[in-house]
Amino acid sequence: MTRSMLLLLVVLLSSCASFDKTNIRPGQRVDGLGFSFAVPTQNAWFAVEYGNGHRIKLSQLNDVDSYSILISLNRGPVKGMFPNAQAHLKAVQRHRRVWPQSIEFTRLRRDEWLDSQYGELCVRYSAYDEDWRGRNRKGPAMVELIGLSCEHPEISNVLIRIDITRRHEVDAPAVDLAVFADELFSSIEYESIE
């Protein structure tokens, strides 16, 4: 009898530890490798990529727009972390590897700057451009991206990259993506995996 009770207890505890990856509610915490965060906006999210890896991608599809969150851990510079925030900013501007490769954010608006409110070596970036992929309508969709690249404070020589993106029709209502980005960025909590 005690074995069956122990098995039942293990099953109950494991069900409490998992969550529905197809219905991640606003404000719900999502755990990653060395970090966790709470999802912003008023609608539910679903996991596109989630597991034990260094990357989490969530999406949210709505009637007039769609959102995505991409958070990944990446190895820092080979010779050690950047000596200061300005060096990190120059590296981002020089390499621009933080931008999604499937969309070229070069034509309409693109900017990078230091943002020390989230950490000493943080670089914030934003972009706004056209996206012609998979269009059934005339003209492009518009894509807005706000991201943050920071040193992971608990894991040596690792950068964390956090992007939130909104894709919408040209005539869709205006949304201040920076509000959702700040909510996302401020919800990040770090832990060591070393």
C-alpha positions in Angstrom: 0.0 0.0 0.0 2.8 2.5 0.8 4.4 1.9 -2.7 1.2 2.8 -4.5 0.8 5.9 -2.3 4.4 6.9 -3.0 3.9 6.4 -6.8 0.7 8.5 -6.6 2.5 11.2 -4.8 5.3 11.3 -7.4 2.7 11.5 -10.2 0.9 14.3 -8.5 4.1 16.3 -7.9 5.3 15.8 -11.4 2.0 17.1 -12.8 2.3 20.2 -10.6 5.8 20.9 -11.9 4.8 21.0 -15.6 2.7 23.5 -17.4 0.6 23.6 -20.5 3.0 24.7 -23.3 0.0 25.5 -25.5 -1.6 27.9 -23.2 0.9 30.1 -21.3 -1.2 32.7 -19.5 -0.1 36.4 -19.2 2.1 36.9 -16.1 2.9 33.2 -15.9 6.6 32.4 -15.3 8.5 30.3 -17.9 11.7 28.6 -16.8 14.7 28.4 -19.1 18.3 27.3 -18.7 19.7 29.7 -16.1 16.8 32.2 -16.4 13.1 32.6 -16.0 10.6 35.2 -17.2 6.9 36.2 -17.1 5.0 36.6 -20.4 3.5 40.1 -21.0 0.4 41.2 -22.9 -3.3 40.3 -22.2 -3.5 37.1 -24.4 -2.1 33.6 -24.0 1.1 32.4 -25.6 2.2 29.0 -26.9 5.7 27.5 -27.0 7.2 27.1 -30.4 10.6 25.9 -29.1 10.9 24.9 -25.5 13.0 22.3 -23.7 16.3 21.7 -22.1 18.3 23.8 -24.7 19.7 27.3 -24.5 16.7 28.9 -26.4 13.0 29.5 -25.8 10.6 30.8 -28.4 7.0 31.7 -27.7 4.3 33.0 -30.0 0.9 34.6 -29.8 -1.4 34.8 -32.8 -4.2 37.3 -32.7 -6.8 38.6 -35.3 -4.8 41.7 -36.3 -1.3 40.9 -35.3 1.1 38.3 -33.9 3.8 38.4 -31.3 6.9 36.3 -30.6 9.4 36.2 -27.8 12.8 34.7 -28.3 15.2 34.3 -25.4 18.6 32.6 -25.8 21.8 32.1 -24.0 24.9 32.6 -26.2 28.6 32.3 -25.5 30.3 35.6 -24.9 33.5 36.8 -26.6 36.3 34.1 -26.8 38.7 36.3 -24.9 36.3 36.9 -22.0 33.3 39.2 -21.5 33.3 42.7 -22.8 35.4 45.1 -20.7 32.6 47.7 -20.7 29.2 48.4 -22.1 30.5 50.6 -24.9 32.6 47.7 -26.2 29.4 45.5 -26.2 27.5 48.2 -28.1 30.3 48.5 -30.7 30.3 44.7 -31.1 26.5 44.7 -31.6 26.7 47.5 -34.2 29.6 45.9 -36.0 28.3 42.3 -36.2 24.6 42.8 -35.9 24.2 39.2 -35.2 21.4 39.9 -32.7 19.0 40.6 -35.6 16.8 37.8 -36.9 18.4 36.5 -40.1 15.0 35.9 -41.8 14.1 39.6 -41.8 16.4 42.4 -43.0 16.0 45.3 -40.6 17.8 47.9 -42.7 15.4 50.0 -44.7 13.0 51.8 -42.4 14.3 52.1 -38.8 17.1 50.4 -36.8 18.9 51.6 -33.6 21.1 50.3 -30.8 22.0 51.9 -27.5 23.2 51.2 -24.0 20.6 50.4 -21.4 22.1 50.1 -17.9 18.7 49.7 -16.1 18.8 46.0 -16.8 22.5 45.4 -16.2 26.0 46.9 -16.5 26.7 45.5 -20.0 23.3 45.7 -21.5 22.6 46.9 -25.1 19.1 47.5 -26.2 18.1 47.5 -29.8 14.9 48.2 -31.9 13.9 47.9 -35.5 10.9 48.5 -37.6 10.6 47.2 -41.2 8.6 45.5 -43.9 8.2 41.8 -44.1 7.1 40.2 -47.4 7.3 36.6 -46.3 4.2 34.4 -46.8 1.9 37.3 -48.0 -1.6 36.5 -49.2 -2.4 40.2 -49.3 -1.0 43.1 -51.3 1.9 44.9 -49.8 4.1 43.9 -46.9 3.4 43.2 -43.3 5.2 45.4 -40.8 7.5 44.0 -38.2 8.6 45.8 -35.0 11.3 44.3 -32.8 12.7 45.4 -29.4 15.5 43.4 -27.9 18.1 43.4 -25.1 21.5 41.7 -25.0 23.1 41.5 -21.5 25.8 39.6 -19.7 24.2 36.7 -17.7 25.1 37.7 -14.1 25.2 34.1 -12.8 27.0 32.3 -15.6 30.5 33.4 -16.7 31.1 34.5 -20.3 27.5 34.1 -21.4 25.2 36.6 -22.9 21.4 36.5 -22.7 19.5 37.8 -25.7 15.8 38.7 -25.3 13.7 39.8 -28.3 10.0 40.6 -28.5 8.5 41.1 -32.0 5.2 42.2 -33.3 4.1 41.5 -36.9 1.0 43.3 -38.2 -0.8 44.7 -41.2 0.1 48.2 -42.3 -3.3 49.6 -41.2 -3.4 47.8 -37.8 -4.0 49.8 -34.7 -0.8 51.3 -33.1 0.6 49.4 -30.1 3.5 50.6 -27.9 5.7 47.5 -28.0 8.1 49.1 -25.6 5.6 48.7 -22.8 5.5 44.9 -23.3 9.3 44.8 -23.8 10.0 46.6 -20.5 7.5 44.3 -18.8 9.3 41.3 -20.2 12.9 42.6 -19.5 12.1 43.5 -15.9 10.6 40.1 -15.3 13.8 38.2 -16.1 15.3 36.3 -13.1 18.7 34.6 -13.3 20.1 31.5 -11.7 23.4 29.7 -11.9 23.8 26.4 -13.7 27.5 26.1 -13.0 
